[in-house]
Amino acid sequence: MIDGKDLLAVSKIATACERSYKTGSIVELKWSPEELPQQQ
């Protein structure tokens, strides 16, 4: 089942991909414990 944290995680990854594409640089993702989706 997909919940809000899953959607926020996908959005964060997509934003980092877009930024990397536009700048040509590596974007490091940093996650706080509250941002991590639940493992099932």
Secondary structure, 3 states (H helix, E strand, C coil): CCCHHHHHHHHHHHHHHHHHHHHCCCCCCCCCCCCCCCCC
